[in-house]
Amino acid sequence: MMYSTILQASAVVDTASTTAAKAAQPEGLSFWSLMVQGGPIMIPLAILSVVAIYIFAERYMAIRKASQYDSNFMNRIREYIHEGKIDTALSLCRQNDTPIARMIEKGIERIGRPLNDVNTAIENVGNLEIAKLEKSLPLLATVSGGAPMIGFLGTVVGMIEAFYKMSAAGNNLNIGLLSGGIYTAMVTTVGGLIVGIMAYFGYNILVARIEKLVFNMEANTMVFMDLLNEPVK
């Protein structure tokens, strides 16, 4: 009888210990809880993340559209020019809404002038097209560099808050006062790094795609200039 009573008491104690342990476990972290814990510094970081995502998506679609190219485009231009169908060649260029087509269109409009003038006109159009493609990229680069610094600012603010609470608590110091400030500091650091890394990779992806397009633009310019030097059959 006594042995049964001891077993029941042990079971009650084990159940109580398990319940207490579960109650002591911290709740899982959510995105919103992290945002709140990070404090006001998380607001500009959230805004910068939205700006970075918007710029990347908008520029990626614009560069992708500009990179579309008909491999038979220059062959048709060559045929039309050799046949003397300048207006048809211009019409073909205007039907293609791409930087390459606009550059070739400007070159066709300058046919009959010195080749240096034709080349300069094409280069000017190319520079304008590249400037359009690079629109907002400086802002994306600024986000990639500025977001981590804002995060580090939050880190400094959090540490100052922690040490202030430590000094104000005096002999009543407990771990909760210190951990709150450090928690805030770490959250803002992580937030700034995430936004900065995201913007950094996005910027470099866009730059690489623009460089590839610029190479194609230069290659087609050379083909067109060679075309003007070809003897008419």
Secondary structure, DSSP 8 states (H G I E B T S, - for coil): -HHHHHHHHHHHHHHHHHHHHHHHS-----HHHHHHHHGGGHHHHHHHHHHHHHHHHHHHHHHHHHH---TTHHHHHHHHHHTT-HHHHHHHHHHS-SHHHHHHHHHHHTTTS-HHHHHHHHHHHHHHHHHHHTTTHHHHHHHHHHHHHHHHHHHHHHHHHHHHHHHHHGGG--HHHHHHHHHHHHHHHHHHHHHHHHHHHHHHHHHHHHHHHHHHHHHHHHHHHHHHHS---
